Amino acid sequence: MAAMPASLVIIADRIDRVNTAIGRAVAWLALVIVILQFALVVARYWFGVGSIWLTEAVIYGHATLFLLAAAWTLRAGGHVRVDIFYAEATPRARAMIDLAGAVLLLLPFALTLIWLSLPYAARSWAILERSQESSGLPLVFLLKTLIPLFAAMMALQGVAQAIRAWQMLAGTR
């Protein structure tokens, strides 16, 4: 296998750093979500008061956390994988599985999702879509923007994963 250009490794490092920074930043949303959900439960069951705005804030927080931390999770190896083959595989075999998975599965999926979700998000932005609930959040267009953003981050992380696998197969790692 051909040697890897140093510029590709630099690109992979930058993708890793960006996705890690975003993932670590949005990880704090887990704490916010727990606090908001606790406040909702207390308000509902102790005081008989509910809040559509707060309920939607919890939903938006979940969506943001999961969609923007997914690439960081992939980088850290936290995604579900069929470990029947992978767990006992040699580092070279793992690199081949990672390369094939990134190129044949992850990248086509992510690029298709970008292609399909951009018009969906654009239509939402065109009308500045808001919640169907009168007291809901007026930010549905931002929530829908997370879909192509998620796909782009996953695609970039797939590129970084493919570069690292290629680096391993080329014997430069």
FIBALO-466184 format. One line per field, with one value per atom (N, C-alpha, C): chain; residue in three letters; residue number from 0; x, y, z. Coordinates in steps of 0.001 Angstrom, whole numbers. Layout:
<sevexs>
mol [A, ...]
type [ALA, ...]
seq [NUM, ...]
c1 [X, ...]
c2 [Y, ...]
c3 [Z, ...]
</sevexs>
This chain:
<sevexs>
mol [A, A, A, A, A, A, A, A, A, A, A, A, A, A, A, A, A, A, A, A, A, A, A, A, A, A, A, A, A, A, A, A, A, A, A, A, A, A, A, A, A, A, A, A, A, A, A, A, A, A, A, A, A, A, A, A, A, A, A, A, A, A, A, A, A, A, A, A, A, A, A, A, A, A, A, A, A, A, A, A, A, A, A, A, A, A, A, A, A, A, A, A, A, A, A, A, A, A, A, A, A, A, A, A, A, A, A, A, A, A, A, A, A, A, A, A, A, A, A, A, A, A, A, A, A, A, A, A, A, A, A, A, A, A, A, A, A, A, A, A, A, A, A, A, A, A, A, A, A, A, A, A, A, A, A, A, A, A, A, A, A, A, A, A, A, A, A, A, A, A, A, A, A, A, A, A, A, A, A, A, A, A, A, A, A, A, A, A, A, A, A, A, A, A, A, A, A, A, A, A, A, A, A, A, A, A, A, A, A, A, A, A, A, A, A, A, A, A, A, A, A, A, A, A, A, A, A, A, A, A, A, A, A, A, A, A, A, A, A, A, A, A, A, A, A, A, A, A, A, A, A, A, A, A, A, A, A, A, A, A, A, A, A, A, A, A, A, A, A, A, A, A, A, A, A, A, A, A, A, A, A, A, A, A, A, A, A, A, A, A, A, A, A, A, A, A, A, A, A, A, A, A, A, A, A, A, A, A, A, A, A, A, A, A, A, A, A, A, A, A, A, A, A, A, A, A, A, A, A, A, A, A, A, A, A, A, A, A, A, A, A, A, A, A, A, A, A, A, A, A, A, A, A, A, A, A, A, A, A, A, A, A, A, A, A, A, A, A, A, A, A, A, A, A, A, A, A, A, A, A, A, A, A, A, A, A, A, A, A, A, A, A, A, A, A, A, A, A, A, A, A, A, A, A, A, A, A, A, A, A, A, A, A, A, A, A, A, A, A, A, A, A, A, A, A, A, A, A, A, A, A, A, A, A, A, A, A, A, A, A, A, A, A, A, A, A, A, A, A, A, A, A, A, A, A, A, A, A, A, A, A, A, A, A, A, A, A, A, A, A, A, A, A, A, A, A, A, A, A, A, A, A, A, A, A, A, A, A, A, A, A, A, A, A, A, A, A, A, A, A, A, A, A, A, A, A, A, A, A, A, A, A, A, A, A, A, A, A, A]
type [MET, MET, MET, ALA, ALA, ALA, ALA, ALA, ALA, MET, MET, MET, PRO, PRO, PRO, ALA, ALA, ALA, SER, SER, SER, LEU, LEU, LEU, VAL, VAL, VAL, ILE, ILE, ILE, ILE, ILE, ILE, ALA, ALA, ALA, ASP, ASP, ASP, ARG, ARG, ARG, ILE, ILE, ILE, ASP, ASP, ASP, ARG, ARG, ARG, VAL, VAL, VAL, ASN, ASN, ASN, THR, THR, THR, ALA, ALA, ALA, ILE, ILE, ILE, GLY, GLY, GLY, ARG, ARG, ARG, ALA, ALA, ALA, VAL, VAL, VAL, ALA, ALA, ALA, TRP, TRP, TRP, LEU, LEU, LEU, ALA, ALA, ALA, LEU, LEU, LEU, VAL, VAL, VAL, ILE, ILE, ILE, VAL, VAL, VAL, ILE, ILE, ILE, LEU, LEU, LEU, GLN, GLN, GLN, PHE, PHE, PHE, ALA, ALA, ALA, LEU, LEU, LEU, VAL, VAL, VAL, VAL, VAL, VAL, ALA, ALA, ALA, ARG, ARG, ARG, TYR, TYR, TYR, TRP, TRP, TRP, PHE, PHE, PHE, GLY, GLY, GLY, VAL, VAL, VAL, GLY, GLY, GLY, SER, SER, SER, ILE, ILE, ILE, TRP, TRP, TRP, LEU, LEU, LEU, THR, THR, THR, GLU, GLU, GLU, ALA, ALA, ALA, VAL, VAL, VAL, ILE, ILE, ILE, TYR, TYR, TYR, GLY, GLY, GLY, HIS, HIS, HIS, ALA, ALA, ALA, THR, THR, THR, LEU, LEU, LEU, PHE, PHE, PHE, LEU, LEU, LEU, LEU, LEU, LEU, ALA, ALA, ALA, ALA, ALA, ALA, ALA, ALA, ALA, TRP, TRP, TRP, THR, THR, THR, LEU, LEU, LEU, ARG, ARG, ARG, ALA, ALA, ALA, GLY, GLY, GLY, GLY, GLY, GLY, HIS, HIS, HIS, VAL, VAL, VAL, ARG, ARG, ARG, VAL, VAL, VAL, ASP, ASP, ASP, ILE, ILE, ILE, PHE, PHE, PHE, TYR, TYR, TYR, ALA, ALA, ALA, GLU, GLU, GLU, ALA, ALA, ALA, THR, THR, THR, PRO, PRO, PRO, ARG, ARG, ARG, ALA, ALA, ALA, ARG, ARG, ARG, ALA, ALA, ALA, MET, MET, MET, ILE, ILE, ILE, ASP, ASP, ASP, LEU, LEU, LEU, ALA, ALA, ALA, GLY, GLY, GLY, ALA, ALA, ALA, VAL, VAL, VAL, LEU, LEU, LEU, LEU, LEU, LEU, LEU, LEU, LEU, LEU, LEU, LEU, PRO, PRO, PRO, PHE, PHE, PHE, ALA, ALA, ALA, LEU, LEU, LEU, THR, THR, THR, LEU, LEU, LEU, ILE, ILE, ILE, TRP, TRP, TRP, LEU, LEU, LEU, SER, SER, SER, LEU, LEU, LEU, PRO, PRO, PRO, TYR, TYR, TYR, ALA, ALA, ALA, ALA, ALA, ALA, ARG, ARG, ARG, SER, SER, SER, TRP, TRP, TRP, ALA, ALA, ALA, ILE, ILE, ILE, LEU, LEU, LEU, GLU, GLU, GLU, ARG, ARG, ARG, SER, SER, SER, GLN, GLN, GLN, GLU, GLU, GLU, SER, SER, SER, SER, SER, SER, GLY, GLY, GLY, LEU, LEU, LEU, PRO, PRO, PRO, LEU, LEU, LEU, VAL, VAL, VAL, PHE, PHE, PHE, LEU, LEU, LEU, LEU, LEU, LEU, LYS, LYS, LYS, THR, THR, THR, LEU, LEU, LEU, ILE, ILE, ILE, PRO, PRO, PRO, LEU, LEU, LEU, PHE, PHE, PHE, ALA, ALA, ALA, ALA, ALA, ALA, MET, MET, MET, MET, MET, MET, ALA, ALA, ALA, LEU, LEU, LEU, GLN, GLN, GLN, GLY, GLY, GLY, VAL, VAL, VAL, ALA, ALA, ALA, GLN, GLN, GLN, ALA, ALA, ALA, ILE, ILE, ILE, ARG, ARG, ARG, ALA, ALA, ALA, TRP, TRP, TRP, GLN, GLN, GLN, MET, MET, MET, LEU, LEU, LEU, ALA, ALA, ALA, GLY, GLY, GLY, THR, THR, THR, ARG, ARG, ARG]
seq [0, 0, 0, 1, 1, 1, 2, 2, 2, 3, 3, 3, 4, 4, 4, 5, 5, 5, 6, 6, 6, 7, 7, 7, 8, 8, 8, 9, 9, 9, 10, 10, 10, 11, 11, 11, 12, 12, 12, 13, 13, 13, 14, 14, 14, 15, 15, 15, 16, 16, 16, 17, 17, 17, 18, 18, 18, 19, 19, 19, 20, 20, 20, 21, 21, 21, 22, 22, 22, 23, 23, 23, 24, 24, 24, 25, 25, 25, 26, 26, 26, 27, 27, 27, 28, 28, 28, 29, 29, 29, 30, 30, 30, 31, 31, 31, 32, 32, 32, 33, 33, 33, 34, 34, 34, 35, 35, 35, 36, 36, 36, 37, 37, 37, 38, 38, 38, 39, 39, 39, 40, 40, 40, 41, 41, 41, 42, 42, 42, 43, 43, 43, 44, 44, 44, 45, 45, 45, 46, 46, 46, 47, 47, 47, 48, 48, 48, 49, 49, 49, 50, 50, 50, 51, 51, 51, 52, 52, 52, 53, 53, 53, 54, 54, 54, 55, 55, 55, 56, 56, 56, 57, 57, 57, 58, 58, 58, 59, 59, 59, 60, 60, 60, 61, 61, 61, 62, 62, 62, 63, 63, 63, 64, 64, 64, 65, 65, 65, 66, 66, 66, 67, 67, 67, 68, 68, 68, 69, 69, 69, 70, 70, 70, 71, 71, 71, 72, 72, 72, 73, 73, 73, 74, 74, 74, 75, 75, 75, 76, 76, 76, 77, 77, 77, 78, 78, 78, 79, 79, 79, 80, 80, 80, 81, 81, 81, 82, 82, 82, 83, 83, 83, 84, 84, 84, 85, 85, 85, 86, 86, 86, 87, 87, 87, 88, 88, 88, 89, 89, 89, 90, 90, 90, 91, 91, 91, 92, 92, 92, 93, 93, 93, 94, 94, 94, 95, 95, 95, 96, 96, 96, 97, 97, 97, 98, 98, 98, 99, 99, 99, 100, 100, 100, 101, 101, 101, 102, 102, 102, 103, 103, 103, 104, 104, 104, 105, 105, 105, 106, 106, 106, 107, 107, 107, 108, 108, 108, 109, 109, 109, 110, 110, 110, 111, 111, 111, 112, 112, 112, 113, 113, 113, 114, 114, 114, 115, 115, 115, 116, 116, 116, 117, 117, 117, 118, 118, 118, 119, 119, 119, 120, 120, 120, 121, 121, 121, 122, 122, 122, 123, 123, 123, 124, 124, 124, 125, 125, 125, 126, 126, 126, 127, 127, 127, 128, 128, 128, 129, 129, 129, 130, 130, 130, 131, 131, 131, 132, 132, 132, 133, 133, 133, 134, 134, 134, 135, 135, 135, 136, 136, 136, 137, 137, 137, 138, 138, 138, 139, 139, 139, 140, 140, 140, 141, 141, 141, 142, 142, 142, 143, 143, 143, 144, 144, 144, 145, 145, 145, 146, 146, 146, 147, 147, 147, 148, 148, 148, 149, 149, 149, 150, 150, 150, 151, 151, 151, 152, 152, 152, 153, 153, 153, 154, 154, 154, 155, 155, 155, 156, 156, 156, 157, 157, 157, 158, 158, 158, 159, 159, 159, 160, 160, 160, 161, 161, 161, 162, 162, 162, 163, 163, 163, 164, 164, 164, 165, 165, 165, 166, 166, 166, 167, 167, 167, 168, 168, 168, 169, 169, 169, 170, 170, 170, 171, 171, 171, 172, 172, 172]
c1 [849, 0, 891, 470, 1257, 1360, 2478, 2682, 1670, 1335, 326, 957, 393, 885, 663, 1641, 1552, 371, -10, -1134, -2445, -2609, -3824, -3886, -2747, -2706, -3033, -2557, -2867, -4364, -4970, -6419, -7166, -6760, -7408, -7277, -6097, -5897, -6829, -6981, -7853, -9316, -9740, -11119, -11339, -10388, -10502, -10611, -9773, -9791, -11116, -11624, -12888, -14033, -14135, -15219, -15106, -13890, -13701, -14125, -13742, -14116, -15632, -16278, -17738, -18390, -17915, -18472, -18337, -17178, -16980, -17849, -18019, -18855, -20317, -20840, -22256, -22499, -21463, -21634, -22215, -21946, -22490, -24013, -24558, -26013, -26666, -25954, -26514, -26908, -26054, -26362, -27552, -27566, -28678, -29991, -29954, -31150, -31678, -30801, -31218, -31849, -31230, -31759, -33127, -33243, -34522, -35611, -35266, -36258, -36691, -35760, -36088, -37036, -36729, -37586, -38994, -39074, -40382, -41193, -40535, -41222, -41696, -40837, -41213, -42388, -42291, -43361, -44678, -44604, -45827, -46481, -45688, -46276, -46444, -45666, -45809, -46682, -46619, -47342, -48432, -48536, -49566, -49390, -48141, -47847, -46958, -47283, -46448, -45957, -44943, -44408, -44046, -44760, -44455, -43069, -42775, -41479, -40346, -40476, -39430, -39357, -40508, -40531, -39809, -40101, -39425, -37931, -37561, -36142, -35400, -36037, -35429, -35275, -36285, -36224, -35122, -35049, -34012, -32626, -32518, -31238, -30804, -31755, -31444, -30983, -31731, -31386, -30003, -29739, -28439, -27319, -27520, -26499, -26190, -27204, -26960, -26449, -26977, -26551, -25155, -24828, -23528, -22410, -22748, -21711, -21468, -22240, -22125, -20761, -20228, -18924, -17813, -17911, -16940, -17013, -18230, -18408, -17789, -17974, -17352, -15838, -15287, -13840, -13319, -14083, -13665, -13949, -14563, -14857, -16064, -16967, -18115, -19362, -19311, -20490, -20629, -21838, -22116, -21437, -20795, -20075, -20266, -20230, -20350, -19001, -18892, -17610, -17253, -18086, -17774, -16444, -16264, -15047, -14023, -14484, -13607, -12812, -13440, -12798, -11521, -11532, -10387, -9477, -9807, -9047, -7693, -6760, -5448, -5608, -4641, -4742, -4893, -4234, -4344, -5753, -6325, -7694, -8689, -8470, -9334, -9260, -8060, -7894, -8653, -8617, -9358, -10865, -11332, -12758, -13145, -12314, -12597, -12612, -11651, -11580, -12808, -13136, -14304, -15589, -15701, -16897, -17064, -15962, -16030, -16370, -15687, -15848, -17146, -17506, -18661, -19981, -19920, -21153, -21355, -20407, -20581, -20655, -19680, -19665, -20875, -21269, -22481, -23732, -23854, -25001, -24988, -23858, -23766, -24002, -23422, -23609, -25064, -25698, -27120, -27966, -27650, -28394, -28221, -27032, -26813, -27676, -27622, -28359, -29862, -30391, -31824, -32255, -31391, -31797, -31562, -30681, -30453, -31716, -32460, -33705, -34735, -34769, -35675, -35369, -34102, -33695, -33879, -33586, -33729, -35191, -36124, -37542, -37931, -37388, -37674, -37114, -35914, -35311, -36099, -36607, -37323, -38540, -39162, -40347, -40068, -38795, -38412, -39386, -39453, -40407, -40299, -41454, -41516, -42377, -42461, -43250, -44712, -45403, -46836, -47616, -46977, -47599, -47447, -48493, -48441, -47381, -47150, -46140, -44840, -44666, -43450, -42300, -41174, -39981, -40098, -39674, -39750, -38493, -37915, -36601, -36558, -37654, -37680, -36674, -36518, -35571, -34140, -33786, -32449, -32329, -33391, -33390, -33211, -33891, -33782, -32411, -31742, -30396, -29390, -29701, -28797, -28649, -29647, -29596, -28475, -28433, -27303, -25968, -25996, -24759, -24220, -25112, -24739, -24117, -24785, -24303, -22933, -22735, -21438, -20342, -20641, -19636, -19298, -20312, -20067, -19259, -19569, -18816, -17360, -17133, -15745, -15032, -15724, -15094, -14841, -15718, -15488, -14249, -14025, -12807, -11588, -11655, -10530, -10291, -11363, -11244, -10607, -11002, -10428, -8945, -8590, -7178, -6361, -6866, -6147, -6011, -7063, -6998, -5987, -6014, -5060, -3644, -3469, -2163, -1672, -2566, -2216, -1867, -2651, -2397, -1120, -786, 447, 1669, 1429, 2540, 3207, 2509, 3099, 2555, 1797, 1218, 1559]
c2 [-1178, 0, 1236, 2248, 3471, 4236, 4932, 5745, 6876, 7283, 8316, 9699, 10627, 12008, 12594, 13322, 13914, 14858, 15498, 16442, 15747, 14483, 13750, 13464, 13167, 12933, 14222, 15345, 16642, 16909, 16588, 16756, 15877, 14621, 13710, 14237, 14750, 15320, 16496, 17353, 18529, 18113, 17148, 16647, 16089, 15291, 14728, 15823, 16861, 17951, 18706, 19003, 19740, 18920, 17652, 16816, 16570, 16462, 16301, 17564, 18712, 19978, 20156, 19883, 20008, 18994, 17763, 16718, 17039, 17505, 17864, 19050, 19999, 21166, 20756, 19950, 19582, 18518, 17850, 16858, 17509, 18784, 19509, 19613, 19424, 19449, 18318, 17235, 16133, 16630, 17428, 17996, 18946, 19781, 20725, 19966, 18919, 18123, 17498, 16941, 16317, 17356, 18515, 19569, 20055, 20293, 20745, 19686, 18435, 17368, 17215, 17334, 17272, 18419, 19625, 20783, 20563, 19981, 19690, 18713, 17665, 16651, 17252, 18011, 18642, 19602, 20428, 21397, 20690, 19596, 18904, 18172, 17430, 16570, 17240, 18221, 18896, 20138, 20810, 22072, 22044, 20946, 20825, 21772, 22169, 23123, 22447, 22652, 22130, 23264, 22972, 23993, 23364, 23767, 23267, 23749, 25003, 25593, 24774, 24442, 23674, 22240, 21650, 20300, 20270, 21266, 21329, 21626, 22391, 22660, 21364, 20471, 19173, 18358, 18356, 17621, 18188, 19504, 20150, 19828, 19826, 19491, 18068, 17118, 15728, 15631, 16257, 16206, 16787, 17926, 18577, 17701, 17162, 16307, 15097, 14382, 13151, 13411, 14411, 14656, 15274, 16174, 16833, 16070, 15109, 14312, 12978, 12669, 11371, 11172, 12192, 12057, 11869, 12558, 12399, 10971, 10452, 9078, 8089, 8336, 7477, 7521, 8708, 8862, 8079, 8098, 7420, 5922, 5422, 3985, 3581, 4506, 4223, 3777, 3664, 3237, 1731, 1270, -165, -769, -1884, -2553, -4056, -4811, -6262, -6787, -7033, -7424, -8890, -9644, -11048, -11146, -10286, -10295, -9288, -8144, -7020, -7233, -7796, -7920, -8757, -9818, -10723, -10465, -9451, -9180, -8546, -8760, -8115, -6629, -5807, -4383, -4137, -4940, -4791, -5138, -6208, -6598, -5535, -4980, -3902, -2693, -2392, -1261, -1518, -2742, -3064, -2941, -3410, -3292, -1820, -1039, 399, 1118, 803, 1441, 1071, -211, -652, -61, -45, 514, 1989, 2729, 4169, 4439, 3757, 4045, 3463, 2260, 1588, 1822, 2152, 2306, 3737, 4214, 5511, 6667, 6776, 7910, 7931, 6817, 6865, 7254, 6721, 7076, 8563, 9063, 10464, 11407, 11094, 11953, 11930, 10778, 10685, 11491, 11396, 12147, 13659, 14088, 15509, 15920, 15143, 15446, 15537, 14630, 14612, 15639, 15945, 16813, 18300, 18652, 20076, 20786, 20229, 20899, 20967, 19929, 19865, 21005, 21181, 22263, 23622, 23709, 24980, 25444, 24515, 24883, 25409, 24798, 25244, 26640, 26900, 28233, 29267, 28883, 29827, 30425, 29640, 30141, 30390, 30242, 30356, 29552, 28267, 27359, 27389, 27380, 27390, 26233, 26064, 24992, 25130, 24001, 24026, 24435, 24333, 24752, 26260, 26936, 28396, 28879, 28113, 28528, 27732, 27092, 26308, 27174, 26548, 27273, 27656, 28846, 29273, 28918, 27752, 27418, 26091, 25645, 24359, 24356, 25487, 25574, 25282, 25693, 25375, 23884, 23316, 21890, 21061, 21441, 20702, 20883, 21978, 22217, 21228, 20692, 19721, 18448, 18130, 16881, 16915, 17906, 17916, 18191, 18927, 19168, 17861, 17060, 15733, 14896, 14875, 14066, 14541, 15858, 16396, 16037, 16143, 15795, 14306, 13467, 12030, 11708, 12384, 12165, 12551, 13690, 14116, 13125, 12652, 11679, 10375, 10019, 8846, 9009, 10213, 10495, 10334, 10890, 10760, 9288, 8544, 7110, 6368, 6695, 6048, 6389, 7641, 8050, 7277, 7160, 6428, 4939, 4367, 2959, 2774, 3674, 3624, 3771, 4661, 4872, 3573, 2888, 1616, 551, 474, -530, -232, 1039, 1424, 1240, 960, 728, 1989, 3134, 4385, 4813, 3917, 4255, 3176]
c3 [0, 0, 0, -714, -865, 447, 587, 1794, 1820, 3012, 3201, 3203, 2448, 2507, 3904, 4381, 5719, 5839, 4740, 4792, 5154, 4754, 5109, 6599, 7191, 8636, 9384, 8877, 9482, 9393, 8259, 8093, 9088, 9224, 10175, 11600, 11944, 13289, 13532, 12537, 12684, 12823, 12027, 12136, 13538, 14024, 15369, 16422, 16305, 17292, 17275, 16087, 15983, 16558, 16161, 16666, 18162, 18669, 20105, 20845, 20343, 20993, 21016, 19885, 19823, 20758, 20736, 21592, 23068, 23465, 24874, 25285, 24380, 24695, 24881, 23952, 24064, 25129, 25593, 26664, 27920, 28092, 29253, 29192, 28003, 27884, 28681, 28906, 29698, 31083, 31688, 33005, 32927, 31920, 31736, 31540, 30742, 30474, 31765, 32567, 33831, 34754, 34863, 35739, 35244, 33934, 33385, 33551, 33289, 33427, 34879, 35804, 37230, 37587, 37103, 37377, 36811, 35619, 35023, 35870, 36330, 37130, 38446, 39091, 40360, 40144, 39116, 38841, 38543, 37787, 37386, 38550, 39328, 40349, 41707, 42020, 43312, 43218, 42078, 41947, 40888, 40144, 39126, 37947, 37693, 36632, 35589, 34334, 33254, 32380, 31584, 30700, 29363, 28327, 26989, 26578, 26888, 26550, 27161, 28447, 29129, 28600, 28315, 27750, 26407, 25566, 24272, 24437, 25439, 25690, 26011, 26759, 27065, 25777, 24935, 23668, 22774, 22675, 21868, 22430, 23752, 24373, 24049, 24130, 23771, 22331, 21439, 20011, 19770, 20368, 20193, 20737, 21921, 22536, 21666, 21261, 20514, 19106, 18433, 17059, 16981, 17899, 17815, 18528, 19379, 20035, 19327, 18303, 17624, 16972, 16316, 15656, 16693, 17806, 18899, 19446, 19575, 20049, 19064, 17768, 16751, 16875, 17043, 17185, 18394, 19475, 20711, 20693, 19613, 19516, 20339, 20610, 21460, 20727, 19410, 18661, 18699, 18502, 18478, 17255, 17484, 16407, 16604, 15538, 15648, 16108, 17397, 17971, 17780, 17104, 16848, 16103, 15119, 14320, 14847, 15221, 15541, 16826, 17850, 19163, 19111, 18343, 18281, 17083, 16306, 15080, 15394, 14495, 14602, 14282, 14674, 14337, 12833, 12030, 10570, 10089, 10619, 10247, 10715, 11902, 12391, 11463, 11012, 10094, 8788, 8289, 7062, 7295, 8444, 8771, 8898, 9577, 9735, 8398, 7545, 6234, 5391, 5352, 4577, 5150, 6463, 7093, 6792, 6845, 6579, 5119, 4219, 2791, 2219, 2628, 2021, 2752, 4044, 4816, 5334, 6119, 6780, 5791, 4894, 3969, 3033, 2408, 1580, 2384, 3598, 4440, 4774, 5231, 5638, 4463, 3311, 2140, 1652, 1714, 1355, 2333, 3610, 4618, 4417, 4086, 3794, 2603, 1538, 312, 567, 1393, 1662, 2706, 3661, 4767, 4506, 3594, 3321, 2832, 1857, 1458, 2598, 3409, 4566, 5536, 5856, 6756, 6085, 4791, 4072, 4051, 3846, 3873, 5254, 6280, 7641, 7889, 7384, 7517, 6720, 5559, 4694, 5399, 6259, 6963, 8451, 8835, 10253, 11115, 10781, 11407, 12922, 13543, 15003, 15480, 16767, 17350, 16970, 16866, 16597, 17836, 18991, 20241, 20398, 20818, 20919, 21913, 22971, 23942, 23800, 22636, 22394, 21918, 21720, 21270, 19794, 19449, 18050, 17257, 17528, 16974, 16232, 15679, 14984, 13831, 13165, 12048, 12502, 13726, 14249, 14559, 15103, 15410, 14135, 13060, 11803, 11154, 11455, 10933, 11523, 12688, 13313, 12484, 11669, 10892, 9852, 8944, 8011, 8702, 9802, 10549, 11134, 11702, 12196, 11084, 9931, 8803, 8329, 8278, 7850, 8843, 10127, 11144, 11097, 10883, 10778, 9526, 8418, 7182, 7384, 7999, 8261, 9175, 10204, 11097, 10358, 9419, 8577, 7725, 7201, 6430, 7329, 8539, 9479, 9823, 10027, 10339, 9170, 7949, 6765, 6627, 6899, 6840, 7864, 9070, 10126, 9765, 9195, 8795, 7669, 6709, 5599, 6138, 7093, 7715, 8368, 9037, 9692, 8646, 7595, 6559, 5787, 5667, 4967, 5858, 7127, 8058, 8559, 8456, 8915, 10271, 10900, 12201, 13193]
</sevexs>
